């Protein structure tokens, strides 16, 4: 579970960082405090991370689960952005901001698209990947298959013994005895 948590955080950092970097290149890299755009892009980031973290949308039988994670991710992304806007202290180091191409310096972490969206996506990605337990799904499928196979075998054994007790024969035996009688 810890390994899945780390993988999810890494996925979130990459997805959120890429979305934030794309916004930075489009000129929307610095949000004003409590900007509507910050919440919109946090919701978009939540949707994207919901589609790729945990059981991704391209996995077998994962369309509904990924869609639900995306919808919830939109709400949680906007909520996490509100938490960041309210309580996230600190500024982005000037070297990092200039290396990424930001025009301003002393940018608050909560207002810089690369950092704020990466934090939101990392939290969501860590949660979604830690919650995903593919081994349990495989084990559950094996157990269900074994139980159904045993139940089918018991039904066949019980049915054949009931037929013998009642003196009933199956169709193959009846057709073979009919053929012998005709000869």
MDTraj code that builds the backbone (N, CA, C; nanometers):
import mdtraj as md
import numpy as np

residues = "UNK UNK UNK UNK UNK UNK UNK UNK UNK UNK UNK UNK UNK UNK UNK UNK UNK UNK UNK UNK UNK UNK UNK UNK UNK UNK UNK UNK UNK UNK UNK UNK UNK UNK UNK UNK UNK UNK UNK UNK UNK UNK UNK UNK UNK UNK UNK UNK UNK UNK UNK UNK UNK UNK UNK UNK UNK UNK UNK UNK UNK UNK UNK UNK UNK UNK UNK UNK UNK UNK UNK UNK UNK UNK UNK UNK UNK UNK UNK UNK UNK UNK UNK UNK UNK UNK UNK UNK UNK UNK UNK UNK UNK UNK UNK UNK UNK UNK UNK UNK UNK UNK UNK UNK UNK UNK UNK UNK UNK UNK UNK UNK UNK UNK UNK UNK UNK UNK UNK UNK UNK UNK UNK UNK UNK UNK UNK UNK UNK UNK UNK UNK UNK UNK UNK UNK UNK UNK UNK UNK UNK UNK UNK UNK UNK UNK UNK UNK UNK UNK UNK UNK UNK UNK UNK UNK UNK UNK UNK UNK UNK UNK UNK UNK UNK UNK UNK UNK UNK UNK UNK UNK UNK UNK UNK UNK UNK UNK UNK UNK UNK UNK UNK".split()
xyz = np.array([
    [0.0823, -0.1185, 0.0000],
    [0.0000, 0.0000, 0.0000],
    [0.0873, 0.1258, 0.0000],
    [0.1977, 0.1229, 0.0732],
    [0.2863, 0.2389, 0.0774],
    [0.3457, 0.2670, -0.0601],
    [0.3805, 0.1603, -0.1316],
    [0.4367, 0.1776, -0.2661],
    [0.3335, 0.2396, -0.3592],
    [0.2074, 0.1952, -0.3488],
    [0.1020, 0.2534, -0.4325],
    [0.0794, 0.4000, -0.3973],
    [0.0916, 0.4341, -0.2697],
    [0.0774, 0.5731, -0.2263],
    [0.1852, 0.6598, -0.2909],
    [0.3081, 0.6128, -0.2885],
    [0.4195, 0.6886, -0.3472],
    [0.3999, 0.7028, -0.4981],
    [0.3578, 0.5945, -0.5642],
    [0.3332, 0.6006, -0.7089],
    [0.2221, 0.7003, -0.7392],
    [0.1173, 0.7002, -0.6596],
    [0.0069, 0.7947, -0.6803],
    [0.0494, 0.9391, -0.6606],
    [0.1307, 0.9639, -0.5598],
    [0.1807, 1.1004, -0.5380],
    [0.2668, 1.1434, -0.6564],
    [0.3504, 1.0525, -0.7047],
    [0.4345, 1.0844, -0.8206],
    [0.3502, 1.1135, -0.9441],
    [0.2474, 1.0290, -0.9684],
    [0.1576, 1.0551, -1.0820],
    [0.0928, 1.1924, -1.0693],
    [0.0488, 1.2248, -0.9493],
    [-0.0146, 1.3539, -0.9264],
    [0.0797, 1.4707, -0.9488],
    [0.2031, 1.4572, -0.9010],
    [0.3006, 1.5639, -0.9228],
    [0.3256, 1.5860, -1.0715],
    [0.3351, 1.4758, -1.1459],
    [0.3601, 1.4876, -1.2900],
    [0.2393, 1.5497, -1.3605],
    [0.1199, 1.4967, -1.3350],
    [0.0000, 1.5474, -1.4031],
    [-0.0263, 1.6933, -1.3657],
    [-0.0259, 1.7228, -1.2368],
    [-0.0509, 1.8606, -1.1937],
    [0.0573, 1.9565, -1.2397],
    [0.1823, 1.9110, -1.2354],
    [0.2915, 1.9954, -1.2821],
    [0.2815, 2.0242, -1.4308],
    [0.2438, 1.9229, -1.5090],
    [0.2301, 1.9443, -1.6535],
    [0.1145, 2.0378, -1.6869],
    [0.0033, 2.0218, -1.6186],
    [-0.1099, 2.1122, -1.6428],
    [-0.0725, 2.2549, -1.6017],
    [-0.0075, 2.2688, -1.4863],
    [0.0360, 2.4015, -1.4412],
    [0.1385, 2.4630, -1.5342],
    [0.2312, 2.3818, -1.5842],
    [0.3317, 2.4324, -1.6776],
    [0.2670, 2.4755, -1.8089],
    [0.1685, 2.3989, -1.8535],
    [0.0955, 2.4386, -1.9741],
    [0.0251, 2.5721, -1.9547],
    [-0.0351, 2.5919, -1.8379],
    [-0.0990, 2.7199, -1.8087],
    [0.0030, 2.8326, -1.8028],
    [0.1192, 2.8025, -1.7482],
    [0.2251, 2.9027, -1.7408],
    [0.2673, 2.9462, -1.8810],
    [0.2787, 2.8508, -1.9712],
    [0.3172, 2.8831, -2.1085],
    [0.2063, 2.9577, -2.1833],
    [0.0828, 2.9389, -2.1400],
    [-0.0298, 3.0120, -2.2002],
    [-0.0486, 3.1514, -2.1392],
    [0.0306, 3.1839, -2.0386],
    [0.0204, 3.3139, -1.9741],
    [-0.0728, 3.3159, -1.8548],
    [-0.1197, 3.1995, -1.8107],
    [-0.2099, 3.1915, -1.6949],
    [-0.1399, 3.1263, -1.5758],
    [-0.0120, 3.1477, -1.5637],
    [0.0680, 3.0769, -1.4646],
    [0.0555, 3.1266, -1.3232],
    [0.0095, 3.2483, -1.3037],
    [-0.0024, 3.3029, -1.1686],
    [-0.1480, 3.3424, -1.1468],
    [-0.2094, 3.2766, -1.0487],
    [-0.3483, 3.3065, -1.0149],
    [-0.3523, 3.4200, -0.9133],
    [-0.4502, 3.5068, -0.9261],
    [-0.4715, 3.6045, -0.8202],
    [-0.5378, 3.5310, -0.7038],
    [-0.5200, 3.5797, -0.5816],
    [-0.5822, 3.5104, -0.4676],
    [-0.7337, 3.4962, -0.4862],
    [-0.7826, 3.3771, -0.4630],
    [-0.9229, 3.3400, -0.4744],
    [-0.9780, 3.3631, -0.6151],
    [-0.8938, 3.3419, -0.7143],
    [-0.9339, 3.3555, -0.8535],
    [-1.0241, 3.2394, -0.8949],
    [-1.1237, 3.2691, -0.9745],
    [-1.2131, 3.1650, -1.0250],
    [-1.1348, 3.0672, -1.1136],
    [-1.0383, 3.1190, -1.1882],
    [-0.9574, 3.0326, -1.2746],
    [-0.8802, 2.9283, -1.1943],
    [-0.8353, 2.9644, -1.0764],
    [-0.7636, 2.8686, -0.9918],
    [-0.8532, 2.7499, -0.9587],
    [-0.9772, 2.7768, -0.9274],
    [-1.0703, 2.6705, -0.8924],
    [-1.1117, 2.5886, -1.0145],
    [-1.1290, 2.6545, -1.1273],
    [-1.1649, 2.5839, -1.2504],
    [-1.0537, 2.4886, -1.2908],
    [-0.9298, 2.5375, -1.2894],
    [-0.8192, 2.4515, -1.3304],
    [-0.7873, 2.3450, -1.2252],
    [-0.8169, 2.3717, -1.0994],
    [-0.8025, 2.2676, -0.9976],
    [-0.9049, 2.1572, -1.0210],
    [-1.0257, 2.1955, -1.0622],
    [-1.1281, 2.0957, -1.0936],
    [-1.0876, 2.0149, -1.2166],
    [-1.0336, 2.0809, -1.3181],
    [-0.9867, 2.0108, -1.4383],
    [-0.8740, 1.9139, -1.4018],
    [-0.7843, 1.9581, -1.3174],
    [-0.6746, 1.8715, -1.2720],
    [-0.7301, 1.7523, -1.1954],
    [-0.8318, 1.7736, -1.1127],
    [-0.8957, 1.6636, -1.0403],
    [-0.9597, 1.5635, -1.1344],
    [-1.0172, 1.6116, -1.2427],
    [-1.0771, 1.5218, -1.3421],
    [-0.9693, 1.4375, -1.4087],
    [-0.8614, 1.5020, -1.4510],
    [-0.7545, 1.4292, -1.5214],
    [-0.6896, 1.3263, -1.4295],
    [-0.6605, 1.3623, -1.3072],
    [-0.5956, 1.2670, -1.2168],
    [-0.6924, 1.1551, -1.1793],
    [-0.8217, 1.1832, -1.1759],
    [-0.9205, 1.0785, -1.1512],
    [-0.9255, 0.9766, -1.2641],
    [-0.8946, 1.0207, -1.3851],
    [-0.8957, 0.9299, -1.4995],
    [-0.7696, 0.8435, -1.5083],
    [-0.6575, 0.8914, -1.4527],
    [-0.5326, 0.8161, -1.4696],
    [-0.4810, 0.7499, -1.3425],
    [-0.5191, 0.7975, -1.2258],
    [-0.4679, 0.7400, -1.1005],
    [-0.5591, 0.6276, -1.0539],
    [-0.5041, 0.5404, -0.9715],
    [-0.5800, 0.4243, -0.9252],
    [-0.5954, 0.3256, -1.0387],
    [-0.7178, 0.2874, -1.0673],
    [-0.7448, 0.2038, -1.1845],
    [-0.7746, 0.2992, -1.2994],
    [-0.6828, 0.3108, -1.3973],
    [-0.7011, 0.4099, -1.5035],
    [-0.8170, 0.3747, -1.5959],
    [-0.8617, 0.4726, -1.6696],
    [-0.9799, 0.4555, -1.7540],
    [-0.9582, 0.3510, -1.8625],
    [-0.8354, 0.3277, -1.9042],
    [-0.8099, 0.2309, -2.0109],
    [-0.7999, 0.0870, -1.9590],
    [-0.8060, 0.0670, -1.8276],
    [-0.8022, -0.0680, -1.7718],
    [-0.9348, -0.1388, -1.7981],
    [-0.9284, -0.2722, -1.7941],
    [-1.0483, -0.3527, -1.8184],
    [-1.1517, -0.3258, -1.7092],
    [-1.2743, -0.3032, -1.7497],
    [-1.3878, -0.2805, -1.6595],
    [-1.3645, -0.1641, -1.5637],
    [-1.3052, -0.0557, -1.6126],
    [-1.2754, 0.0569, -1.5242],
    [-1.3422, 0.1866, -1.5673],
    [-1.4255, 0.1826, -1.6668],
    [-1.4848, 0.3056, -1.7201],
    [-1.5721, 0.3764, -1.6155],
    [-1.6567, 0.3022, -1.5491],
    [-1.7471, 0.3637, -1.4515],
    [-1.6691, 0.4138, -1.3303],
    [-1.5764, 0.3311, -1.2822],
    [-1.4967, 0.3714, -1.1661],
    [-1.4153, 0.4970, -1.1965],
    [-1.3516, 0.5020, -1.3129],
    [-1.2720, 0.6190, -1.3484],
    [-1.3603, 0.7420, -1.3665],
    [-1.4786, 0.7242, -1.4215],
    [-1.5706, 0.8363, -1.4358],
    [-1.6156, 0.8919, -1.3014],
    [-1.6407, 0.8026, -1.2077],
    [-1.6798, 0.8471, -1.0742],
    [-1.5650, 0.9180, -1.0045],
    [-1.4420, 0.8631, -1.0193],
    [-1.3258, 0.9291, -0.9591],
    [-1.3035, 1.0662, -1.0218],
    [-1.3287, 1.0781, -1.1513],
    [-1.3119, 1.2070, -1.2183],
    [-1.4127, 1.3092, -1.1667],
    [-1.5368, 1.2672, -1.1512],
    [-1.6397, 1.3591, -1.1008],
    [-1.6093, 1.4041, -0.9574],
    [-1.5734, 1.3087, -0.8741],
    [-1.5387, 1.3425, -0.7362],
    [-1.4089, 1.4225, -0.7325],
    [-1.3168, 1.3890, -0.8229],
    [-1.1902, 1.4611, -0.8301],
    [-1.2091, 1.6079, -0.8636],
    [-1.3097, 1.6395, -0.9450],
    [-1.3379, 1.7795, -0.9762],
    [-1.3793, 1.8556, -0.8500],
    [-1.4657, 1.7946, -0.7734],
    [-1.5104, 1.8597, -0.6489],
    [-1.3972, 1.8686, -0.5471],
    [-1.3235, 1.7581, -0.5305],
    [-1.2139, 1.7587, -0.4345],
    [-1.1018, 1.8517, -0.4782],
    [-1.0764, 1.8599, -0.6084],
    [-0.9730, 1.9500, -0.6579],
    [-1.0042, 2.0952, -0.6238],
    [-1.1290, 2.1347, -0.6458],
    [-1.1685, 2.2711, -0.6118],
    [-1.1631, 2.2932, -0.4604],
    [-1.2041, 2.1940, -0.3841],
    [-1.1970, 2.2057, -0.2381],
    [-1.0545, 2.2142, -0.1867],
    [-0.9664, 2.1328, -0.2444],
    [-0.8259, 2.1394, -0.2039],
    [-0.7629, 2.2729, -0.2424],
    [-0.8057, 2.3283, -0.3553],
    [-0.7545, 2.4610, -0.3941],
    [-0.8009, 2.5653, -0.2934],
    [-0.9217, 2.5540, -0.2427],
    [-0.9698, 2.6479, -0.1401],
    [-0.8863, 2.6352, -0.0133],
    [-0.8527, 2.5117, 0.0234],
    [-0.7682, 2.4908, 0.1418],
    [-0.6299, 2.5512, 0.1193],
    [-0.5744, 2.5319, -0.0006],
    [-0.4440, 2.5914, -0.0317],
    [-0.4513, 2.7441, -0.0259],
    [-0.5565, 2.8017, -0.0841],
    [-0.5701, 2.9469, -0.0850],
    [-0.5806, 3.0033, 0.0564],
    [-0.6418, 2.9284, 0.1448],
    [-0.6622, 2.9774, 0.2818],
    [-0.5373, 2.9601, 0.3690],
    [-0.4714, 2.8413, 0.3605],
    [-0.3691, 2.8108, 0.4600],
    [-0.2282, 2.7827, 0.4071],
    [-0.2026, 2.7869, 0.2788],
    [-0.0699, 2.7523, 0.2283],
    [0.0248, 2.8721, 0.2385],
    [0.1271, 2.8611, 0.3223],
    [0.2230, 2.9713, 0.3337],
    [0.3396, 2.9512, 0.2361],
    [0.4228, 3.0515, 0.2263],
    [0.5479, 3.0392, 0.1525],
    [0.5406, 3.0907, 0.0107],
    [0.6597, 3.1114, -0.0442],
    [0.6714, 3.1582, -0.1821],
    [0.7569, 3.0611, -0.2611],
    [0.7404, 3.0674, -0.3912],
    [0.8196, 2.9850, -0.4820],
    [0.9597, 3.0456, -0.4881],
    [1.0641, 2.9631, -0.4793],
    [1.1994, 3.0189, -0.4926],
    [1.2149, 3.0913, -0.6270],
    [1.2801, 3.2051, -0.6231],
    [1.2941, 3.2869, -0.7441],
    [1.3671, 3.2118, -0.8549],
    [1.4646, 3.1282, -0.8196],
    [1.5366, 3.0513, -0.9216],
    [1.4422, 2.9566, -0.9947],
    [1.3542, 2.8910, -0.9214],
    [1.2579, 2.7986, -0.9823],
    [1.1590, 2.8739, -1.0707],
    [1.1108, 2.9862, -1.0216],
    [1.0130, 3.0643, -1.0988],
    [1.0748, 3.1138, -1.2293],
    [1.1963, 3.1633, -1.2243],
    [1.2589, 3.2112, -1.3480],
    [1.2972, 3.0963, -1.4397],
    [1.3355, 2.9819, -1.3828],
    [1.3690, 2.8659, -1.4655],
    [1.2463, 2.8144, -1.5398],
    [1.1313, 2.8234, -1.4774],
    [1.0078, 2.7788, -1.5429],
    [0.9518, 2.8836, -1.6383],
    [1.0046, 3.0041, -1.6331],
    [0.9615, 3.1071, -1.7278],
    [0.8607, 3.2050, -1.6718],
    [0.8462, 3.2097, -1.5412],
    [0.7534, 3.3056, -1.4818],
    [0.8157, 3.4444, -1.4860],
    [0.7344, 3.5429, -1.5166],
    [0.7845, 3.6799, -1.5282],
    [0.8033, 3.7439, -1.3908],
    [0.7217, 3.7052, -1.2944],
    [0.7255, 3.7685, -1.1624],
    [0.8179, 3.6923, -1.0682],
    [0.8518, 3.7534, -0.9604],
    [0.9285, 3.6885, -0.8538],
    [0.8482, 3.6998, -0.7255],
    [0.8894, 3.6274, -0.6238],
    [0.8188, 3.6219, -0.4950],
    [0.6718, 3.5842, -0.5125],
    [0.6497, 3.4796, -0.5896],
    [0.5140, 3.4313, -0.6153],
    [0.4742, 3.3375, -0.5010],
    [0.3589, 3.3563, -0.4408],
    [0.3140, 3.2616, -0.3377],
    [0.2909, 3.1223, -0.3986],
    [0.3208, 3.0194, -0.3227],
    [0.3033, 2.8808, -0.3698],
    [0.1585, 2.8572, -0.4104],
    [0.0666, 2.9133, -0.3326],
    [-0.0754, 2.8915, -0.3602],
    [-0.1232, 2.9607, -0.4868],
    [-0.0489, 3.0595, -0.5366],
    [-0.0899, 3.1325, -0.6567],
    [-0.0181, 3.0871, -0.7823],
    [0.0881, 3.0111, -0.7683],
    [0.1653, 2.9660, -0.8842],
    [0.1020, 2.8383, -0.9362],
    [0.0630, 2.8368, -1.0626],
    [-0.0132, 2.7241, -1.1178],
    [0.0642, 2.5928, -1.1112],
    [0.1936, 2.5968, -1.1351],
    [0.2722, 2.4730, -1.1361],
    [0.2710, 2.4086, -0.9981],
    [0.2935, 2.4866, -0.8941],
    [0.3013, 2.4285, -0.7600],
    [0.1638, 2.3962, -0.7028],
    [0.0687, 2.4871, -0.7185],
    [-0.0625, 2.4633, -0.6566],
    [-0.1348, 2.3455, -0.7207],
    [-0.1306, 2.3347, -0.8529],
    [-0.1979, 2.2224, -0.9190],
    [-0.1235, 2.0908, -0.8950],
    [0.0077, 2.0978, -0.8822],
    [0.0846, 1.9767, -0.8508],
    [0.0512, 1.9262, -0.7104],
    [0.0328, 2.0168, -0.6169],
    [-0.0037, 1.9761, -0.4801],
    [-0.1425, 1.9132, -0.4787],
    [-0.2377, 1.9762, -0.5462],
    [-0.3744, 1.9231, -0.5522],
    [-0.3744, 1.7837, -0.6150],
    [-0.3070, 1.7695, -0.7294],
    [-0.3060, 1.6415, -0.7999],
    [-0.2291, 1.5351, -0.7217],
    [-0.1233, 1.5736, -0.6516],
    [-0.0473, 1.4762, -0.5723],
    [-0.1315, 1.4206, -0.4584],
    [-0.2068, 1.5057, -0.3934],
    [-0.2944, 1.4577, -0.2854],
    [-0.4017, 1.3637, -0.3387],
    [-0.4645, 1.4020, -0.4482],
    [-0.5681, 1.3165, -0.5062],
    [-0.5089, 1.1873, -0.5625],
    [-0.3971, 1.1972, -0.6324],
    [-0.3337, 1.0783, -0.6896],
    [-0.2888, 0.9809, -0.5831],
    [-0.2335, 1.0326, -0.4738],
    [-0.1939, 0.9451, -0.3633],
    [-0.3131, 0.8739, -0.3032],
    [-0.4231, 0.9455, -0.2857],
    [-0.5439, 0.8841, -0.2310],
    [-0.6004, 0.7784, -0.3247],
    [-0.6111, 0.8115, -0.4542],
    [-0.6691, 0.7178, -0.5498],
    [-0.5837, 0.5927, -0.5671],
    [-0.4516, 0.6087, -0.5728],
    [-0.3667, 0.4910, -0.5909],
    [-0.3584, 0.4073, -0.4638],
    [-0.3558, 0.4713, -0.3474],
    [-0.3521, 0.3941, -0.2227],
    [-0.4820, 0.3179, -0.2029],
    [-0.5919, 0.3745, -0.2500],
    [-0.7221, 0.3096, -0.2371],
    [-0.7383, 0.1930, -0.3338],
    [-0.6655, 0.1946, -0.4422],
    [-0.6764, 0.0890, -0.5431],
    [-0.5973, -0.0334, -0.4989],
    [-0.6652, -0.1468, -0.4865],
    [-0.5989, -0.2713, -0.4465],
    [-0.6255, -0.3771, -0.5533],
    [-0.5437, -0.3815, -0.6565],
    [-0.5687, -0.4778, -0.7639],
    [-0.5511, -0.6224, -0.7193],
    [-0.4635, -0.6493, -0.6234],
    [-0.4447, -0.7875, -0.5780],
    [-0.5722, -0.8409, -0.5133],
    [-0.6406, -0.7582, -0.4391],
    [-0.7637, -0.8027, -0.3738],
    [-0.8711, -0.8345, -0.4777],
    [-0.8775, -0.7564, -0.5831],
    [-0.9752, -0.7829, -0.6882],
    [-0.9472, -0.9161, -0.7561],
    [-0.8196, -0.9449, -0.7828],
    [-0.7836, -1.0712, -0.8462],
    [-0.8147, -1.1893, -0.7533],
    [-0.7819, -1.1743, -0.6248],
    [-0.8094, -1.2818, -0.5293],
    [-0.9593, -1.3045, -0.5158],
    [-1.0349, -1.1966, -0.5120],
    [-1.1799, -1.2070, -0.5003],
    [-1.2370, -1.2803, -0.6213],
    [-1.1874, -1.2501, -0.7395],
    [-1.2348, -1.3162, -0.8611],
    [-1.2015, -1.4649, -0.8581],
    [-1.0825, -1.5005, -0.8078],
    [-1.0446, -1.6416, -0.7973],
    [-1.1354, -1.7149, -0.6990],
    [-1.1636, -1.6527, -0.5855],
    [-1.2491, -1.7161, -0.4848],
    [-1.3895, -1.7372, -0.5399],
    [-1.4442, -1.6372, -0.6064],
    [-1.5786, -1.6494, -0.6643],
    [-1.5804, -1.7603, -0.7688],
    [-1.4774, -1.7682, -0.8506],
    [-1.4706, -1.8721, -0.9527],
    [-1.4629, -2.0112, -0.8899],
    [-1.3802, -2.0257, -0.7864],
    [-1.3683, -2.1558, -0.7190],
    [-1.4988, -2.1969, -0.6527],
    [-1.5643, -2.1034, -0.5875],
    [-1.6905, -2.1347, -0.5209],
    [-1.7963, -2.1750, -0.6228],
    [-1.8034, -2.1026, -0.7331],
    [-1.9048, -2.1367, -0.8342],
    [-1.8729, -2.2710, -0.9000],
    [-1.7454, -2.3005, -0.9198],
    [-1.7065, -2.4286, -0.9787],
    [-1.7444, -2.5436, -0.8839],
    [-1.7199, -2.5270, -0.7533],
    [-1.7555, -2.6307, -0.6557],
    [-1.9072, -2.6475, -0.6468],
    [-1.9793, -2.5368, -0.6522],
    [-2.1253, -2.5444, -0.6459],
    [-2.1804, -2.6168, -0.7681],
    [-2.1243, -2.5898, -0.8866],
    [-2.1688, -2.6594, -1.0077],
    [-2.1410, -2.8080, -0.9991],
    [-2.0241, -2.8433, -0.9452],
    [-1.9894, -2.9845, -0.9333],
    [-2.0854, -3.0546, -0.8361],
    [-2.1184, -2.9906, -0.7255],
    [-2.2111, -3.0494, -0.6294],
    [-2.3499, -3.0661, -0.6901],
    [-2.3920, -2.9690, -0.7701],
    [-2.5236, -2.9787, -0.8334],
    [-2.5275, -3.0963, -0.9294],
    [-2.4216, -3.1149, -1.0064],
    [-2.4189, -3.2260, -1.1014],
    [-2.4183, -3.3602, -1.0295],
    [-2.3405, -3.3706, -0.9213],
    [-2.3360, -3.4962, -0.8459],
    [-2.4714, -3.5238, -0.7825],
    [-2.5317, -3.4204, -0.7229],
    [-2.6613, -3.4382, -0.6585],
    [-2.7685, -3.4731, -0.7605],
    [-2.7649, -3.4112, -0.8764],
    [-2.8651, -3.4386, -0.9782],
    [-2.8525, -3.5811, -1.0308],
    [-2.7316, -3.6292, -1.0531],
    [-2.7157, -3.7650, -1.1059],
    [-2.7556, -3.8695, -1.0014],
    [-2.7261, -3.8443, -0.8731],
    [-2.7663, -3.9420, -0.7710],
    [-2.9182, -3.9420, -0.7533],
    [-2.9837, -3.8263, -0.7663],
    [-3.1292, -3.8201, -0.7576],
    [-3.1933, -3.8957, -0.8731],
    [-3.1361, -3.8852, -0.9920],
    [-3.1897, -3.9553, -1.1080],
    [-3.1751, -4.1059, -1.0902],
    [-3.0644, -4.1508, -1.0346],
    [-3.0444, -4.2941, -1.0141],
    [-3.1438, -4.3479, -0.9117],
    [-3.1682, -4.2706, -0.8035],
    [-3.2608, -4.3150, -0.7010],
    [-3.4026, -4.3269, -0.7562],
    [-3.4400, -4.2373, -0.8442],
    [-3.5742, -4.2392, -0.8994],
    [-3.5862, -4.3361, -1.0163],
    [-3.4753, -4.3929, -1.0589],
    [-3.4775, -4.4852, -1.1697],
    [-3.4801, -4.4161, -1.3041],
    [-3.4485, -4.2881, -1.3046],
    [-3.4460, -4.2134, -1.4295],
    [-3.3073, -4.2244, -1.4907],
    [-3.3048, -4.2305, -1.6201],
    [-3.1769, -4.2344, -1.6888],
    [-3.1663, -4.1080, -1.7717],
    [-3.0463, -4.0721, -1.8030],
    [-3.0303, -3.9544, -1.8864],
    [-3.0640, -3.9876, -2.0314],
    [-3.0714, -3.8873, -2.1152],
    [-3.1155, -3.9049, -2.2530],
    [-3.0232, -3.9968, -2.3308],
    [-2.8936, -3.9913, -2.3053],
    [-2.8000, -4.0761, -2.3783],
    [-2.8242, -4.2228, -2.3475],
    [-2.8474, -4.2536, -2.2211],
    [-2.8730, -4.3930, -2.1830],
    [-3.0045, -4.4405, -2.2434],
    [-3.1068, -4.3531, -2.2421],
    [-3.2353, -4.3921, -2.2983],
    [-3.2245, -4.4150, -2.4477],
    [-3.1537, -4.3306, -2.5175],
    [-3.1432, -4.3476, -2.6619],
    [-3.0622, -4.4727, -2.6949],
    [-2.9628, -4.5056, -2.6124],
    [-2.8849, -4.6268, -2.6366],
    [-2.9705, -4.7507, -2.6122],
    [-3.0540, -4.7489, -2.5068],
    [-3.1389, -4.8632, -2.4787],
    [-3.2492, -4.8767, -2.5845],
    [-3.2975, -4.7636, -2.6355],
    [-3.3970, -4.7673, -2.7443],
    [-3.3380, -4.8294, -2.8693],
    [-3.2127, -4.7984, -2.8976],
    [-3.1471, -4.8527, -3.0164],
    [-3.1299, -5.0041, -3.0030],
    [-3.0952, -5.0497, -2.8838],
    [-3.0789, -5.1927, -2.8608],
    [-3.2117, -5.2655, -2.8745],
    [-3.3183, -5.2026, -2.8260],
    [-3.4491, -5.2646, -2.8326],
    [-3.4978, -5.2767, -2.9757],
    [-3.4644, -5.1811, -3.0605],
    [-3.5062, -5.1842, -3.2003],
    [-3.4328, -5.2923, -3.2765],
    [-3.3125, -5.3290, -3.2410],
    [-3.2347, -5.4289, -3.3126],
    [-3.2921, -5.5618, -3.2792],
])
top = md.Topology()
chain = top.add_chain()
for i, resn in enumerate(residues, 1):
    res = top.add_residue(resn, chain, resSeq=i)
    for name in ("N", "CA", "C"):
        top.add_atom(name, md.element.get_by_symbol(name[0]), res)
traj = md.Trajectory(xyz[None], top)
